[in-house]
Amino acid sequence: MIATNEGFWVFYLLDYEPNPGQECVLGFDELYGNRLARQILSSYLRNSIIPYSMIFSGPASANMLSFALAFAKGINCLEMEGDFCGHCRHCIEIDKEIFIDLNVLQPDGQNYKKEQIIYLVEDNYKKPLKAKRKINILKEAHKMNDMAANAFLKVLEEPASMNVFILLTDNLRAMLPTITSRCQTLKFSPLSSREIETSLKQKGYDEEKALLISYLGSTMDSALSTDFNQLMKKRDNILSILESLLTQKGTDSILLDLFNLGKSREKFLEYFAELVNILELLLRDIMILKIDNESNFVINIDYKNKLRELSRFITMEKTLFLIRKMEYLLRDIQRNLNVKVLLQEFMTSYSNNEVDYV
């Protein structure tokens, strides 16, 4: 028996991508993590009971699109029943998002336009051109305005057997209850760092690289595609930023660099999230070294001596304060607040020794 939540099924899924250079995702048995979810989705395929409408809900780092495409291949694979081969014509075209009976939509600007949803309504009863079923994947499905959401309800209220709708969202609460109540919701969660590390070791990565990549890559997908040398260069730069913050030398140049990066919001958000992640790991190691100067639990092992030096410039309380401060800054930037003002306020408060009062 599958537990239910507010009237619809809830499954916990984990996402996985192929090795770098591999042309297609392999079948469900090769997907890493969450055996129950694989069994449930395979059961859908084996028993030809495919939900008409589903919501994949979870953090952006779960990379839910990959799992949606894998399910699309399972439905339309030419070689296998109840799974997918990953190498037939349909599987390859779906993987590359060029399959004629696959629609992958994303918001036009800040929100879905009503015209985008009307297209789905009109297409709802048209037969697939060569697939068993047409697959419609909506990225950021919570970004439907009221008109678009109400238009989409017509699709859900008049289901057609030849269609499958998969709505991807990292903000389920922002979706209309009238939509969520008509969909089976599958909740995604990212792999833990330990799971990613174990998988990387199984794939031939040495222990030190696997440990670092598992913490610095937020998903299995990003971990597998990580250029280790490039990652080390980024970490070197971010260590320099941390040193400037702790010693309060060169903070003006840090602010100037961040201002310049902030001109492209999308790239800046990606960079800043990574910067905060790496800074927090470095500060985590500093706290461990303050407790035990010879600890074996340090992640950035090759920086051990440097981090010991930096630990002299900050107390445990101040370290925790700085971590919280950076997380609040990242949160506010992600909320589309003014990047320049936020950075200026952060650096001003830090330069004015606000942290010293902790």
N, C-alpha and C positions, 0 to 999 in steps of 0.2 A: 504494500500500500504506500502510495506517495503522499507525504504530508501536503496539506493545502494551506494557502494563505489568502484570506479575503475572497475565497471563491475561485481562485485560479491556481494552477500548479506552479510550484516554485522549485527549480532545480539549480544546483550550484555547479557552474562550469568553469573550467580553466582553459586558457588559450595556448596554442603552440604553433610555431612556424617551422618550416623545413630548415635544414642546414644551409649555410651560405653556398650558392652555386647550384643547389638542387632545384630542378625546374618546377616541381609541383609538391604540394602537401601530400603525404601518404595517407592511407586509410585510417579509420577511426582507431584501430588497434595500435597504431604508431603515434597517436596524439599523446602528448605527455601530460600526466596528471588527471585527476577526477575521473576515476574509472566508472563511477555511477552514472555520470552524465553521458559518457560514451555509450554505455549500455542502454540508456534510455533512448538516445537518438538513433542508435542502431536498431532498437526495437521498433521505433516509428517506421524505419525503412523496411525492415523485414516483414512487418505486418501490414504494410501499405496504409498506415494510419498517420497521415501527415497533417499536422495542425495547419489550419488555414491562415492563422495569424498568430505571431509570436512577438514577444518583446525580449530582447537581450539587454539586461540591465546590469551595469557595473562600471567601475572606474575606467577612464580613458586608457589607462595603462594596460588593461586586460586585452586590448586589441580585438574586440569582438567581431570586427569585420572578417577576420581570418576564419573564425569558427562558422560564421554565417555562410561564407563561400564554400567551406568544407561540407556543410549540410546541403548546399545547393548541388555540389558534385555528387553527394550520396543519392540525391533524388534523381539526377539525370545521367548518371554514369552509364556508358554503353557496354561495359564489360562485367560489372558486378551488380548483384542484388543485395540490399541490406548494408552496403558499404560503398566505397569508391576506389577505383584503381589508381587514379592520379596521373595516368598517362594516355588515356583515350582522348579523342578529339574534343569531346564535351568537357572533360575534366580540365584539359589544358586551356580551353577557351574561357571557362568559368574562372579559373585561377588568374588569368590575365584580364578578366573583366571585359572580354570582347564577345561573349556568348550572346547570340541574337535574342534569346529569351531570358536574358538577365538584365534587370534594371537596378542600378545602384545610384540612388539619389542623395543629394546633400542640399542643405539650405541655400537658397539664392540670396546671399547677403546675410543679414542677421537672422532671418526667419525663412521658412518655406513660404513660397508664394501660393496663392489659391490656384493659380494656373498650373503649377506643378502637380498638385493633388487632383485637379480636374482631369489631367492627362491619365492618372492612374484609374480614376473612376471610369473614363471612357474606354480604357484598355482592359478593364476588368473581365469583360465577357468575350474578348477576342481569343481565339484558340492559339496555343503556342505554334510557332512556325516549324520547329523541329524538336522541341523538348517534350518530356513527359509532363512537366509543369513549368509555368513561368515563375521565376523567382524575382521578387521585388524587395530590395533592401534599402531602408531609409536610415541614413546616418543622422545622428543628433535629432532623433524623432521628437524630442521634447520642444524643438524650436518651430512648432507649428503655431501660427497665430490662430485666433478663434475661428476665422473664416476657413482657413486651411484645415483645421481640426474637424470642424463640422462637415466639411466636404468629404474628408476621409472616413467619417462615420458611415457614410453611404456605402463605402466599400465593405466595411465590416458587417453592416446590417444585411447586405445582400451578397453573401459569399458565393464565389464560383469555384468549382472543383479543380479547375486547371491552374489556379493561382496559389502562390504562397507569399505571404507578407511577413518580413522580419524587420522589426523596428529596433534600432540600436540607440541606447540612451545612457548617459551617466547621471541623469537627473530624473528619475522615475516620478518623483513627487510633482514635477512641473507638467506632467502629462494629464490630460483630462481623464477623470475617473470613468467616463463613458467609453473611452478608448481602452484603458487598461483592463476594465472588467470584461472586455470582449476578446482579450488576447491571453494566451498562456505565457507567463513571465518566467524567464530563465535568468537567474542571477549569476553573474560572473564575479570571480575574485582573482586577482593576480597571483602568480606563483610566489611562494615565500623565497627569500634569499637562499635558504638552505636547500630547497628543492632545485632551484636554478643551479646552485653550486654542484650538487650531486650529479645533475644531468650533464653539466659541462665536463666534469671529470670523466663520466662515462663516454663522452665524445672525444676524449684525448687531451683535454686541457690540463696543464700541470696545476698542482694544488694552489700555488700562490696566485696564478692568473685567474683560476676559477673562483677563488674567494673574492678577489677585487672586483671582477666583472659582475659577479652575482649581486654585490651590494651597489655597484655604480650603474648597472643596467636595470631599469625599473621593470622590465618585462622579459619573458623568455625570448621574444622576438628581438628586442634591442640587445640582449645579452649575446645572442648568437651572431648578430651582425656587427658586433663591436670590433673596431680596429684598435687592438690593444695599445700599439705605439701612440696612436692619436689620443687615446684615453689618458695615457701617461703624461702627454704634453699638457692636456687640459688640467690634469691634477696638479702638475708643477705650477701652472699659472694661478690656480686657485689657492695653492699653498702660499704663494707670494701675496695674494690678496689677504689671506688670513693673517700672515705675518704683519702686514701693514696695519690691519685693524687692531691687532693686539699691541703692537708697539706704537701705534698712532703716528706712523711715519709714511708719507706718500699717499694719504687718504684722498687728497685732492685729485691725484691722477686716476685713482680708482673711480671716483665719481665722474670724471670726464669720460673715461672709457665706457662706463655704463650709460651715460647720456648719449654717446654716439651709437651704441648698440640699440638703445631704445627707440631709434628712428624707425626701425622695422619691428612693429609690435609682435607679430607672430614669431619671428626669429628670436626676439628678445625674451619672450615668455619661455620658449624652449631652452634657451641658454640659461636664463635665471633660475629656472626650476632645477636644472642640472647643477648649477653653481651652489644653490642652497643644499642640495642633496650631498654633494662632495664636502662642502664646508661642515655640515653636520656630522659626517663620518669622521672628519679630521678632529673635530671638537670632542666627539665621542671617544676617540683614542686618547686625546689629551686627558680627559677625565679618568680613564682607566689607568693611565700612567701616573696620575697624581695619587691614585690609591695604591698602586703597585708599580714601582719603577721598572720592574723586570717582567711585567705581565706578558703571558703568551696569548692573550686575547685581543691583542692589537690587530686591526685589519690592515692598516697601512704599514706593514712590517718594515719595508725599506725606508720609511720616514721616521723610524722610531727615535733615533738620536735627535733629529730636528724637532720633533714634537715634544721631546723632553725639555729642550731649550725653551720652546714657546710656552710650555706649561708654567714657567716661572712668572709669566706676565698676566696670569688670570687665575682667579679662584674658582672653585666648583660652582659656587652660587652665580658668579658672573658668567661662567660658561653656559649654564642653563638659561640664564637671562638672555644671552646673545642668541641662543638657538631659538627661543620663543620669539624674540624680536625679528629674526629673519623669517620665521614661518608666518608671522603676522604680515610682514612686508610682502611676501610672496602671495598670500591670500588676497591682500588689497590690490595688488597688481593684476591678479587674475580676475578681480571684480571690475576690471576696466577703469579703475581710478587713474588719475594722472601720474604716469610713471616718474616724470621729472620731479614733481613735487614730493612724491613719496620717498624717492631716493635722497633728495635734499634733506628732508626731515630726518630720515634715518641717520645719515652721515652727520648732520648737525647735532642731533641728540647724542650720538656716540662720541663725537669730538668734544662735546661739552661735559664729558665724563659722567653722563647719566648712569652708565653701568657701574660707576664707582659707588653709587648709593645703594646698591643691592646688598 
